[in-house]
Amino acid sequence: MITGELKNKIDKIWETIWTGGISSPTTVLEQITYLMFMKLLDDNETKKEGGAAALGITYQSKIFKEGDFLVDDDPNMAKPYCELRWSKFRNADPTSMFELVRNYVFPFIKTVNGAGKDTAFSRFMTDAVFMIPTPKVLAVCVDCLSDIDMSDKDIMGDVYEYCLNKMSSAGKLGQFRTPRHIIDLMVNLTQPTVTDRILDPAMGSAGFLLGAAKYINEHYEKELLNTKNRTHYNKTMFSGFDTDPSMLRIGAMNMLLHGVEEPTIARQDSLSDDNTVRDEYDLIMANPPFKGSVFEEDISKDILSLCKTKKTELLFLALFIKSLKLGGRCACIVPDGVLFGSSTAHKAIRRELIENNCLKAVVSMPSGVFKPYAGVSTAILLFTKDPSGTKDVWFYDMTADGFTLDDKRTPTQENDIPDIIARFNNLAAEQDRARTERSFFVPKDEIVANDYDLSVNKYKQTVYEAVEYPSTAEIMANLHSLEIEVSKALAELEELL
């Protein structure tokens, strides 16, 4: 969720483009993300130049190269790469800036990841069109974005969701974005490795893939110097699917900005027969759509074999199981209904998780986590594809995530996330915890006896403290005393009148 200065600036940009003559909200949204990408490219290169200067080494950008950029290989349409940088053209007069961005910068960003290469970025940028209508509109947009710090964030994804909300579309199909701190929680619980193949089959703007990439860069810096590991990181580690072409374009931009050059990103209905990849992934992290249903004839038959339903939240769980390789692990967000739903399909998928996989943990989250876009109660499921099944399940009842649980989502001191990570990474110390505590284990047999119910409240024990109230006689005496005081006060007031 975006707030404060960024929200105000995006509102201003939206209104400026709209009043400039673009009536399609989708077009407005796309133009904003293109401009942000231009700025982020320059911001990233500026940081790299600063780091190189601090080390006393020469840095040569692979993006803003030496020499000229040729539009369509036309020598008459050439500009030095250095003039295509945001920090360079942002100070130009509106007319010159408009001509430069329209004729050179926009064609340039479409070729950033290598002209002619068949990459996710190039595929989704092929149809991109620059539609900012006038120099004045562009100048206002550039001015609004210039002073915003966009570093180390899925900022384009945040803006995209905010704009969808302005269009009254956010959450319409249950496709609201996962807050970044929840993504970080799931990444720290699954701990991606440098050799993993990682999938998000409902990727949106690639938030989970970006979280995994950041974790790997922080924890495997030396290993990424190895050519084999770096090639895997750039080309085969990350996969993501979605049905929204705009989100896929943003996801491809995001991955490139975070140093992943050629991820496997495709427009695809992950639940359909078009998705044929099975038993391939080491790690799946996802927040699939919660609402709606799909045509049963479009659903892959092997998914239906695990869970015969049209409910997407259940079908995606079946897909995760099918997509993981043996020993692969998954962290996914599900609505609370998945945990205790009484339908045949609900019970079937929970039975599959318990009997034929190793369900490790259920982290119950408070209902305000996805506000202001949705108030649905959710949980994180963590499991491993392990046919030996589940022995016991660790439950954690999260009550605070570092933000207020209202629509404002203001930061607070109350935050269970560090405690969740610490306890999950030391489960041996959890074995003897009482069920009156925040976290505890429940044996498989008890879960089976309860129709595979996975709701934390089914097993948590509440301690009731005895409260001693005054006797009836004492209460009546207090009432009489108050009555005398009121009468006395009324009499004094009457005397004053």
C-alpha positions as CSV (number, residue, x, y, z in Angstrom):
1,M,0.0,0.0,0.0
2,I,1.3,3.5,-0.9
3,T,0.7,6.4,1.4
4,G,1.8,10.0,2.0
5,E,3.9,11.8,-0.6
6,L,3.9,9.0,-3.1
7,K,0.2,8.7,-3.0
8,N,-0.3,12.4,-3.5
9,K,2.1,12.4,-6.4
10,I,0.5,9.5,-8.1
11,D,-2.9,11.1,-7.7
12,K,-1.5,14.3,-9.3
13,I,0.0,12.3,-12.2
14,W,-3.2,10.4,-12.7
15,E,-5.3,13.5,-12.9
16,T,-2.8,15.3,-15.1
17,I,-2.7,12.5,-17.7
18,W,-6.5,12.1,-17.5
19,T,-7.2,15.8,-18.1
20,G,-4.6,15.8,-20.8
21,G,-6.9,13.7,-23.0
22,I,-6.4,10.0,-22.1
23,S,-9.7,8.6,-21.0
24,S,-8.7,4.9,-20.5
25,P,-7.7,4.2,-16.9
26,T,-5.6,1.2,-18.1
27,T,-3.6,3.4,-20.5
28,V,-3.0,6.0,-17.7
29,L,-1.8,3.2,-15.4
30,E,0.6,1.8,-18.1
31,Q,2.1,5.2,-18.9
32,I,2.8,5.8,-15.2
33,T,4.7,2.5,-15.0
34,Y,6.8,3.2,-18.1
35,L,7.9,6.5,-16.6
36,M,8.8,4.8,-13.3
37,F,10.8,2.2,-15.2
38,M,12.8,5.0,-16.9
39,K,13.6,6.5,-13.5
40,L,14.4,3.2,-11.8
41,L,16.9,2.3,-14.6
42,D,18.8,5.6,-14.0
43,D,18.6,5.2,-10.2
44,N,20.0,1.7,-10.3
45,E,22.9,2.8,-12.5
46,T,23.6,5.9,-10.3
47,K,24.0,3.6,-7.3
48,K,26.3,1.3,-9.1
49,E,28.5,4.2,-10.2
50,G,28.6,5.5,-6.7
51,G,29.6,2.1,-5.4
52,A,32.4,1.8,-8.0
53,A,33.6,5.3,-7.2
54,A,33.8,4.5,-3.5
55,L,36.0,1.5,-4.3
56,G,38.1,3.5,-6.7
57,I,37.2,1.4,-9.7
58,T,35.9,2.3,-13.2
59,Y,32.3,1.3,-13.9
60,Q,31.0,0.9,-17.4
61,S,27.2,0.6,-17.6
62,K,25.8,-2.2,-19.7
63,I,22.6,-0.2,-20.1
64,F,23.7,3.4,-20.7
65,K,26.6,2.4,-22.9
66,E,29.3,4.5,-24.6
67,G,28.4,5.8,-28.1
68,D,25.0,6.4,-29.6
69,F,21.6,4.7,-29.4
70,L,20.1,4.1,-32.9
71,V,16.4,4.0,-33.3
72,D,15.6,1.1,-35.7
73,D,19.3,1.1,-36.6
74,D,18.8,4.4,-38.4
75,P,22.0,6.5,-38.3
76,N,19.8,9.6,-38.7
77,M,17.9,8.8,-35.5
78,A,20.8,8.6,-33.0
79,K,21.4,10.0,-29.5
80,P,24.2,9.4,-27.1
81,Y,23.1,6.8,-24.4
82,C,24.0,9.2,-21.7
83,E,21.3,11.7,-22.8
84,L,18.7,9.0,-22.4
85,R,19.0,9.0,-18.6
86,W,16.3,10.4,-16.4
87,S,18.8,12.5,-14.4
88,K,19.8,14.1,-17.8
89,F,16.5,14.8,-19.5
90,R,14.5,15.7,-16.3
91,N,15.9,19.2,-16.4
92,A,15.2,19.9,-20.1
93,D,12.5,22.3,-21.2
94,P,9.1,20.5,-21.7
95,T,9.2,20.5,-25.5
96,S,12.7,19.2,-25.8
97,M,12.1,16.6,-23.1
98,F,8.9,15.4,-24.8
99,E,10.6,14.9,-28.2
100,L,13.6,13.1,-26.6
101,V,11.4,10.8,-24.5
102,R,8.9,10.0,-27.3
103,N,11.5,9.5,-30.0
104,Y,14.4,8.1,-28.2
105,V,14.0,7.2,-24.5
106,F,10.9,5.1,-25.0
107,P,12.2,3.1,-28.0
108,F,15.4,2.6,-25.9
109,I,13.7,1.1,-22.8
110,K,12.0,-1.5,-25.0
111,T,15.5,-2.8,-26.0
112,V,17.1,-2.6,-22.6
113,N,17.5,-6.4,-22.2
114,G,19.0,-6.9,-25.6
115,A,17.4,-6.0,-28.9
116,G,16.2,-9.1,-30.8
117,K,16.6,-11.4,-27.8
118,D,13.6,-13.6,-26.9
119,T,13.2,-12.7,-23.2
120,A,10.2,-12.2,-21.0
121,F,11.0,-8.5,-21.0
122,S,11.3,-8.1,-24.7
123,R,8.1,-10.1,-25.3
124,F,6.0,-8.0,-22.9
125,M,7.5,-4.7,-24.1
126,T,6.9,-5.4,-27.8
127,D,3.4,-3.9,-27.8
128,A,4.2,-1.1,-25.4
129,V,3.2,2.4,-26.7
130,F,4.1,5.8,-25.4
131,M,0.9,7.8,-25.2
132,I,1.7,10.8,-22.9
133,P,-0.2,13.5,-24.9
134,T,1.7,16.8,-24.5
135,P,5.0,18.2,-23.3
136,K,3.2,19.9,-20.4
137,V,1.7,16.6,-19.2
138,L,5.1,14.9,-19.4
139,A,6.8,17.7,-17.5
140,V,4.4,17.5,-14.6
141,C,4.7,13.7,-14.4
142,V,8.5,13.8,-14.5
143,D,8.6,16.5,-11.9
144,C,6.3,14.5,-9.6
145,L,8.4,11.3,-9.8
146,S,11.9,12.9,-9.8
147,D,12.3,13.3,-6.0
148,I,10.8,10.0,-4.9
149,D,13.0,7.3,-3.5
150,M,12.1,4.1,-5.3
151,S,15.1,2.0,-4.2
152,D,14.8,-1.6,-3.1
153,K,11.1,-1.8,-3.5
154,D,8.5,-3.4,-5.8
155,I,7.3,0.2,-6.2
156,M,5.7,-0.3,-9.6
157,G,3.6,-3.2,-8.2
158,D,2.5,-1.0,-5.3
159,V,1.5,1.8,-7.7
160,Y,-0.3,-0.6,-10.0
161,E,-2.5,-1.9,-7.1
162,Y,-3.2,1.6,-5.9
163,C,-4.3,2.6,-9.4
164,L,-6.5,-0.5,-9.7
165,N,-8.1,0.5,-6.4
166,K,-8.8,4.0,-7.9
167,M,-10.5,2.1,-10.8
168,S,-12.5,0.1,-8.2
169,S,-10.9,-3.1,-9.5
170,A,-8.6,-4.1,-6.7
171,G,-9.6,-7.3,-5.0
172,K,-12.5,-7.8,-7.5
173,L,-11.2,-11.3,-8.3
174,G,-9.3,-11.8,-5.1
175,Q,-6.1,-10.7,-6.8
176,F,-4.9,-8.1,-4.3
177,R,-1.2,-7.8,-3.7
178,T,0.6,-9.3,-0.8
179,P,2.1,-6.7,1.6
180,R,5.9,-6.6,1.4
181,H,6.5,-7.5,5.0
182,I,4.3,-10.6,4.6
183,I,6.4,-11.6,1.6
184,D,9.5,-11.1,3.6
185,L,8.1,-13.3,6.4
186,M,7.4,-16.1,3.9
187,V,10.8,-15.8,2.3
188,N,12.5,-16.1,5.7
189,L,10.4,-19.1,6.6
190,T,11.3,-20.9,3.4
191,Q,14.9,-19.7,3.0
192,P,15.5,-19.9,-0.7
193,T,18.9,-21.3,-1.8
194,V,21.1,-20.5,-4.8
195,T,20.3,-23.8,-6.4
196,D,16.5,-23.7,-6.1
197,R,14.0,-23.5,-8.9
198,I,11.4,-21.0,-7.7
199,L,7.8,-20.6,-9.0
200,D,4.9,-18.2,-8.4
201,P,2.0,-19.4,-10.6
202,A,-0.1,-16.3,-9.8
203,M,2.8,-13.9,-9.9
204,G,1.2,-10.5,-10.4
205,S,4.1,-8.0,-10.3
206,A,6.5,-10.7,-9.1
207,G,6.7,-9.7,-5.5
208,F,7.5,-13.2,-4.2
209,L,10.1,-13.7,-6.9
210,L,11.7,-10.4,-6.0
211,G,11.7,-11.3,-2.3
212,A,13.5,-14.6,-3.1
213,A,16.0,-12.8,-5.4
214,K,16.8,-10.3,-2.6
215,Y,17.2,-13.1,0.0
216,I,19.6,-15.0,-2.3
217,N,21.6,-11.9,-3.1
218,E,22.0,-11.2,0.6
219,H,22.8,-14.8,1.7
220,Y,24.7,-16.2,-1.3
221,E,26.8,-13.3,-2.5
222,K,30.0,-15.4,-2.9
223,E,28.1,-18.3,-4.5
224,L,26.7,-16.0,-7.1
225,L,30.2,-15.2,-8.3
226,N,30.3,-18.8,-9.7
227,T,29.4,-18.7,-13.4
228,K,27.0,-21.7,-13.1
229,N,25.1,-20.2,-10.2
230,R,24.9,-16.8,-11.8
231,T,23.6,-18.3,-15.1
232,H,21.0,-20.3,-13.1
233,Y,20.0,-17.1,-11.2
234,N,19.6,-15.1,-14.5
235,K,17.9,-17.7,-16.6
236,T,16.4,-20.7,-14.9
237,M,15.9,-20.0,-11.2
238,F,12.7,-17.9,-11.4
239,S,9.4,-18.8,-13.1
240,G,6.1,-16.9,-12.9
241,F,2.8,-17.1,-14.6
242,D,-0.3,-14.8,-14.8
243,T,-3.2,-14.0,-17.0
244,D,-2.9,-10.2,-16.8
245,P,-0.5,-8.8,-19.5
246,S,0.0,-5.5,-17.7
247,M,1.0,-7.2,-14.6
248,L,3.4,-9.5,-16.5
249,R,5.0,-6.5,-18.1
250,I,5.5,-4.9,-14.7
251,G,6.8,-8.2,-13.4
252,A,9.3,-8.5,-16.2
253,M,10.4,-4.9,-15.6
254,N,10.8,-5.6,-11.9
255,M,12.9,-8.7,-12.4
256,L,15.2,-6.9,-14.8
257,L,15.6,-4.0,-12.4
258,H,16.6,-6.5,-9.7
259,G,19.3,-8.1,-11.8
260,V,17.4,-11.1,-13.1
261,E,17.9,-10.9,-16.9
262,E,15.9,-13.8,-18.4
263,P,13.3,-15.2,-16.0
264,T,10.7,-17.6,-17.2
265,I,7.6,-15.4,-17.2
266,A,4.6,-16.3,-19.4
267,R,1.0,-15.4,-19.9
268,Q,-0.8,-18.5,-18.9
269,D,-3.7,-19.9,-16.9
270,S,-1.8,-21.9,-14.4
271,L,-4.8,-24.2,-13.7
272,S,-5.4,-25.1,-17.3
273,D,-3.9,-27.9,-19.5
274,D,-1.6,-25.2,-21.0
275,N,0.5,-25.6,-17.8
276,T,2.2,-28.9,-18.3
277,V,5.2,-28.5,-16.0
278,R,5.0,-31.0,-13.1
279,D,7.4,-32.2,-10.4
280,E,10.0,-29.5,-11.2
281,Y,10.2,-26.8,-8.6
282,D,12.1,-26.7,-5.3
283,L,10.2,-23.8,-3.9
284,I,6.7,-22.3,-4.5
285,M,5.6,-19.1,-2.9
286,A,2.3,-17.6,-3.8
287,N,-0.9,-15.7,-2.9
288,P,-3.3,-17.2,-5.4
289,P,-6.8,-15.7,-6.2
290,F,-9.3,-16.3,-3.4
291,K,-12.6,-15.6,-5.1
292,G,-14.5,-16.8,-8.0
293,S,-14.4,-20.1,-9.9
294,V,-13.3,-21.4,-13.2
295,F,-14.9,-23.6,-15.9
296,E,-14.3,-27.2,-15.0
297,E,-13.6,-28.2,-18.5
298,D,-10.6,-25.8,-18.6
299,I,-9.0,-27.2,-15.5
300,S,-6.1,-29.7,-15.8
301,K,-7.3,-33.2,-15.2
302,D,-4.5,-34.1,-12.8
303,I,-5.4,-31.2,-10.6
304,L,-9.0,-32.3,-10.5
305,S,-7.9,-35.7,-9.5
306,L,-6.7,-34.3,-6.2
307,C,-9.5,-31.8,-5.6
308,K,-12.7,-31.9,-7.7
309,T,-14.0,-28.3,-7.4
310,K,-14.2,-25.0,-9.2
311,K,-12.9,-23.0,-6.3
312,T,-9.6,-21.4,-7.2
313,E,-8.2,-21.3,-3.7
314,L,-8.4,-25.1,-3.5
315,L,-7.3,-25.8,-7.1
316,F,-4.1,-23.8,-6.6
317,L,-3.2,-25.9,-3.6
318,A,-3.5,-29.0,-5.7
319,L,-1.4,-27.3,-8.4
320,F,1.3,-26.5,-5.9
321,I,1.5,-30.2,-4.9
322,K,1.7,-31.3,-8.5
323,S,4.3,-28.7,-9.4
324,L,6.8,-29.4,-6.6
325,K,9.5,-31.9,-7.0
326,L,10.0,-34.5,-4.3
327,G,11.3,-32.7,-1.2
328,G,10.2,-29.3,-2.6
329,R,8.6,-26.9,-0.2
330,C,5.8,-24.4,-0.4
331,A,4.6,-21.3,1.4
332,C,1.2,-20.0,0.3
333,I,-1.6,-17.8,1.6
334,V,-5.1,-19.2,1.8
335,P,-8.4,-17.8,3.1
336,D,-9.5,-19.2,6.4
337,G,-12.3,-21.2,4.8
338,V,-9.7,-23.5,3.4
339,L,-8.7,-24.5,6.9
340,F,-12.1,-25.6,8.1
341,G,-14.5,-25.8,5.1
342,S,-16.8,-28.8,5.3
343,S,-17.3,-29.5,1.6
344,T,-15.9,-32.7,0.1
345,A,-13.3,-30.7,-1.8
346,H,-12.1,-28.8,1.3
347,K,-11.6,-32.0,3.2
348,A,-10.0,-33.7,0.3
349,I,-7.2,-31.1,-0.1
350,R,-6.5,-31.0,3.6
351,R,-6.4,-34.8,3.7
352,E,-3.9,-34.7,0.8
353,L,-1.7,-32.2,2.6
354,I,-1.7,-34.2,5.8
355,E,-1.5,-37.8,4.5
356,N,0.6,-37.5,1.4
357,N,2.7,-34.4,2.1
358,C,4.3,-33.0,5.2
359,L,2.4,-30.0,6.5
360,K,4.8,-28.2,8.7
361,A,3.0,-25.1,9.8
362,V,-0.2,-23.1,9.8
363,V,0.4,-19.4,10.6
364,S,-3.0,-17.7,11.3
365,M,-3.0,-14.0,10.3
366,P,-5.3,-11.3,11.6
367,S,-8.1,-10.1,9.2
368,G,-6.6,-6.6,8.7
369,V,-3.4,-7.7,6.9
370,F,-4.8,-7.0,3.5
371,K,-6.7,-3.8,4.3
372,P,-7.6,-1.4,2.8
373,Y,-8.3,-3.7,-0.2
374,A,-9.8,-6.6,1.6
375,G,-10.7,-7.6,5.2
376,V,-10.6,-11.4,4.6
377,S,-9.0,-13.6,7.3
378,T,-6.1,-15.6,6.0
379,A,-3.3,-18.0,7.0
380,I,0.0,-19.1,5.7
381,L,0.5,-22.8,5.0
382,L,4.0,-24.3,4.9
383,F,4.4,-27.8,3.6
384,T,6.9,-30.1,1.9
385,K,6.2,-32.6,-0.9
386,D,6.9,-35.7,1.2
387,P,4.9,-38.9,0.6
388,S,5.7,-40.2,4.1
389,G,3.1,-37.7,5.4
390,T,2.8,-35.4,8.4
391,K,3.7,-36.2,12.0
392,D,2.6,-33.1,13.7
393,V,1.7,-29.5,12.7
394,W,3.0,-26.3,14.2
395,F,0.4,-23.6,14.7
396,Y,1.1,-19.9,15.4
397,D,-1.7,-17.4,16.2
398,M,-0.5,-14.1,14.8
399,T,-2.3,-11.1,16.3
400,A,-0.1,-8.2,15.1
401,D,2.0,-7.6,12.0
402,G,3.6,-4.3,12.8
403,F,0.7,-2.2,11.5
404,T,-2.7,-1.2,12.7
405,L,-5.4,-3.5,11.4
406,D,-7.7,-0.7,10.1
407,D,-7.7,0.8,6.7
408,K,-5.0,3.3,7.5
409,R,-2.4,0.5,8.3
410,T,-0.2,2.8,10.4
411,P,3.1,1.4,11.7
412,T,2.9,0.2,15.4
413,Q,5.3,-1.5,17.9
414,E,3.2,-4.6,18.1
415,N,4.7,-7.1,15.7
416,D,4.7,-10.9,15.9
417,I,6.7,-11.5,12.7
418,P,10.2,-11.6,14.3
419,D,8.9,-14.1,16.9
420,I,7.3,-16.3,14.2
421,I,10.6,-16.5,12.3
422,A,12.6,-17.2,15.4
423,R,10.3,-19.9,16.6
424,F,9.9,-21.6,13.3
425,N,13.7,-21.8,12.8
426,N,14.0,-23.5,16.2
427,L,11.0,-25.9,16.3
428,A,12.8,-28.2,18.7
429,A,12.2,-25.7,21.4
430,E,8.5,-25.6,20.5
431,Q,7.6,-29.2,21.4
432,D,6.7,-28.6,25.0
433,R,4.7,-25.3,24.6
434,A,1.2,-25.3,26.1
435,R,-1.7,-24.6,23.8
436,T,-2.4,-21.5,25.8
437,E,0.6,-19.9,24.3
438,R,1.0,-18.1,20.9
439,S,2.4,-21.2,19.2
440,F,2.2,-24.9,19.8
441,F,2.3,-28.4,18.1
442,V,-0.8,-30.6,17.4
443,P,-0.2,-34.3,16.5
444,K,-1.5,-35.6,13.3
445,D,-3.9,-38.1,14.9
446,E,-5.8,-35.3,16.6
447,I,-6.1,-33.3,13.4
448,V,-7.4,-36.4,11.5
449,A,-10.0,-37.0,14.3
450,N,-11.2,-33.5,13.7
451,D,-11.9,-34.0,10.0
452,Y,-8.5,-32.5,9.1
453,D,-9.5,-29.1,10.6
454,L,-6.6,-26.7,10.5
455,S,-8.0,-23.7,12.2
456,V,-5.9,-22.6,15.1
457,N,-9.0,-21.9,17.3
458,K,-9.9,-25.6,17.1
459,Y,-6.8,-26.5,19.1
460,K,-5.9,-23.4,21.1
461,Q,-6.8,-23.4,24.7
462,T,-8.0,-20.2,26.4
463,V,-7.3,-19.5,30.0
464,Y,-10.2,-17.8,31.8
465,E,-9.3,-15.7,34.8
466,A,-11.8,-15.7,37.6
467,V,-13.3,-12.2,38.2
468,E,-14.6,-11.4,41.7
469,Y,-17.6,-9.0,41.7
470,P,-19.0,-7.2,44.8
471,S,-21.9,-8.8,46.5
472,T,-25.5,-7.8,45.7
473,A,-25.8,-6.0,49.0
474,E,-22.7,-4.0,48.4
475,I,-23.8,-3.0,44.9
476,M,-27.2,-1.9,46.2
477,A,-25.5,0.1,48.9
478,N,-23.3,1.9,46.3
479,L,-26.4,2.7,44.2
480,H,-28.2,4.2,47.2
481,S,-25.1,6.3,48.0
482,L,-25.0,7.6,44.4
483,E,-28.7,8.3,44.5
484,I,-28.2,10.5,47.7
485,E,-25.3,12.3,46.1
486,V,-27.4,13.0,42.9
487,S,-30.4,14.3,45.0
488,K,-28.1,16.5,47.0
489,A,-26.6,18.0,43.8
490,L,-30.0,18.6,42.4
491,A,-31.1,20.4,45.5
492,E,-28.1,22.7,45.4
493,L,-28.7,23.4,41.8
494,E,-32.4,24.4,42.5
495,E,-31.2,26.8,45.2
496,L,-29.0,28.5,42.7
497,L,-31.9,29.0,40.3
